[in-house]
Amino acid sequence: MRHRRHFSENDSAALLVAIGECRRACVVANSKAPIAGPIYRAATRLMQEIDLVAEVLTGDRTHFHLGPCGPFGEKPKGPKPHVSQIDSIKSRDIDAELHGRRTK
C-alpha cells in the first residue's frame, strides 16, 4: 500500500525556522570570508536558494532580508508615495537647506 505524502503547516514552519538559521550562518560566514572567495561564493548561492524556498513557503522571497532601519524596525505601511510626492519632498528639503531652515 502506498502512502500519500503530506507537507503540513507544521512542516512548513519547522523548515522555515531551520533555513532561517542556516541563512543567518551564511550571512556571518560572508562577513568573515574573503570577498569572492570560495566560501563567500558558496554561502551567497546558498542564501539565494534559501530565499527561493522562503518564497515558496511564505510568498515572499525577501522574508529573511533585513527590513529598513528605523526607530521601530518596521517596514513602511500603506501605499508607496507617488513619484511627484517624492520630488516635492526632495525639493522642499533642498529649499530648506539652501535657506538654513530645518524640515520635519
C-alpha positions as a Markdown table, in Angstrom:
| # | Residue | x | y | z |
|---|---|---|---|---|
| 1 | Met | 0.0 | 0.0 | 0.0 |
| 2 | Arg | 1.3 | 3.4 | -1.0 |
| 3 | His | 1.2 | 6.3 | 1.5 |
| 4 | Arg | 0.3 | 9.7 | 0.3 |
| 5 | Arg | 2.8 | 12.4 | 1.3 |
| 6 | His | 1.5 | 15.4 | 3.1 |
| 7 | Phe | 3.6 | 18.5 | 3.9 |
| 8 | Ser | 1.7 | 20.2 | 6.7 |
| 9 | Glu | 1.8 | 23.8 | 8.1 |
| 10 | Asn | 3.9 | 22.4 | 11.0 |
| 11 | Asp | 6.4 | 21.0 | 8.5 |
| 12 | Ser | 6.4 | 24.3 | 6.7 |
| 13 | Ala | 7.0 | 26.3 | 9.9 |
| 14 | Ala | 9.8 | 23.9 | 11.0 |
| 15 | Leu | 11.5 | 24.2 | 7.6 |
| 16 | Leu | 11.2 | 28.0 | 7.7 |
| 17 | Val | 12.9 | 28.1 | 11.1 |
| 18 | Ala | 15.7 | 25.8 | 10.0 |
| 19 | Ile | 16.5 | 27.6 | 6.8 |
| 20 | Gly | 16.4 | 30.9 | 8.6 |
| 21 | Glu | 19.1 | 29.7 | 11.0 |
| 22 | Cys | 21.1 | 28.5 | 8.0 |
| 23 | Arg | 20.8 | 31.8 | 6.2 |
| 24 | Arg | 21.9 | 33.7 | 9.3 |
| 25 | Ala | 25.0 | 31.4 | 9.5 |
| 26 | Cys | 25.7 | 32.2 | 5.8 |
| 27 | Val | 25.5 | 36.0 | 6.5 |
| 28 | Val | 28.0 | 35.6 | 9.3 |
| 29 | Ala | 30.3 | 33.5 | 7.1 |
| 30 | Asn | 30.1 | 36.1 | 4.3 |
| 31 | Ser | 31.0 | 38.9 | 6.8 |
| 32 | Lys | 34.2 | 37.0 | 7.6 |
| 33 | Ala | 35.2 | 35.2 | 4.4 |
| 34 | Pro | 37.4 | 36.9 | 1.8 |
| 35 | Ile | 35.1 | 38.6 | -0.8 |
| 36 | Ala | 34.8 | 36.5 | -4.0 |
| 37 | Gly | 36.5 | 33.5 | -2.3 |
| 38 | Pro | 35.0 | 30.0 | -2.4 |
| 39 | Ile | 33.2 | 30.2 | 0.9 |
| 40 | Tyr | 31.8 | 33.7 | 0.1 |
| 41 | Arg | 30.5 | 32.5 | -3.3 |
| 42 | Ala | 29.1 | 29.2 | -1.9 |
| 43 | Ala | 27.3 | 31.0 | 1.0 |
| 44 | Thr | 25.9 | 33.6 | -1.4 |
| 45 | Arg | 24.5 | 30.9 | -3.6 |
| 46 | Leu | 23.0 | 29.0 | -0.6 |
| 47 | Met | 21.3 | 32.2 | 0.6 |
| 48 | Gln | 19.8 | 32.7 | -2.9 |
| 49 | Glu | 18.4 | 29.2 | -2.8 |
| 50 | Ile | 17.1 | 29.7 | 0.8 |
| 51 | Asp | 15.3 | 32.8 | -0.5 |
| 52 | Leu | 13.6 | 30.8 | -3.2 |
| 53 | Val | 12.4 | 28.2 | -0.6 |
| 54 | Ala | 11.2 | 31.1 | 1.6 |
| 55 | Glu | 9.2 | 32.4 | -1.4 |
| 56 | Val | 7.6 | 29.0 | -1.8 |
| 57 | Leu | 6.7 | 28.8 | 1.9 |
| 58 | Thr | 5.6 | 32.4 | 2.5 |
| 59 | Gly | 5.1 | 34.0 | -0.9 |
| 60 | Asp | 7.9 | 36.5 | -0.1 |
| 61 | Arg | 11.4 | 35.9 | -1.4 |
| 62 | Thr | 12.7 | 38.7 | 0.9 |
| 63 | His | 11.2 | 37.0 | 4.0 |
| 64 | Phe | 14.7 | 36.8 | 5.7 |
| 65 | His | 16.1 | 40.1 | 4.4 |
| 66 | Leu | 16.7 | 42.8 | 6.9 |
| 67 | Gly | 14.0 | 45.5 | 7.0 |
| 68 | Pro | 14.6 | 49.2 | 6.7 |
| 69 | Cys | 16.3 | 50.8 | 9.6 |
| 70 | Gly | 14.0 | 52.9 | 11.6 |
| 71 | Pro | 13.1 | 53.7 | 15.2 |
| 72 | Phe | 10.8 | 50.7 | 15.4 |
| 73 | Gly | 12.4 | 48.4 | 12.8 |
| 74 | Glu | 9.1 | 48.1 | 10.9 |
| 75 | Lys | 8.5 | 48.0 | 7.2 |
| 76 | Pro | 6.7 | 51.1 | 5.9 |
| 77 | Lys | 2.9 | 50.7 | 5.9 |
| 78 | Gly | 0.5 | 52.0 | 3.4 |
| 79 | Pro | 0.9 | 52.7 | -0.3 |
| 80 | Lys | 4.2 | 53.8 | -1.7 |
| 81 | Pro | 4.3 | 57.5 | -2.3 |
| 82 | His | 3.9 | 58.7 | -5.9 |
| 83 | Val | 7.0 | 60.0 | -7.7 |
| 84 | Ser | 5.6 | 63.5 | -7.7 |
| 85 | Gln | 5.3 | 63.3 | -3.9 |
| 86 | Ile | 8.9 | 62.2 | -3.6 |
| 87 | Asp | 10.1 | 65.0 | -5.9 |
| 88 | Ser | 8.1 | 67.5 | -3.8 |
| 89 | Ile | 9.7 | 66.3 | -0.6 |
| 90 | Lys | 13.2 | 66.5 | -2.1 |
| 91 | Ser | 12.7 | 70.0 | -3.4 |
| 92 | Arg | 11.3 | 71.1 | -0.1 |
| 93 | Asp | 14.3 | 69.7 | 1.7 |
| 94 | Ile | 16.7 | 71.3 | -0.7 |
| 95 | Asp | 14.9 | 74.6 | -0.5 |
| 96 | Ala | 15.1 | 74.5 | 3.3 |
| 97 | Glu | 18.8 | 73.6 | 3.3 |
| 98 | Leu | 19.6 | 76.5 | 1.0 |
| 99 | His | 17.7 | 78.9 | 3.2 |
| 100 | Gly | 19.0 | 77.5 | 6.5 |
| 101 | Arg | 15.7 | 76.1 | 7.7 |
| 102 | Arg | 15.1 | 72.7 | 9.2 |
| 103 | Thr | 12.4 | 70.3 | 7.8 |
| 104 | Lys | 10.4 | 67.8 | 9.8 |
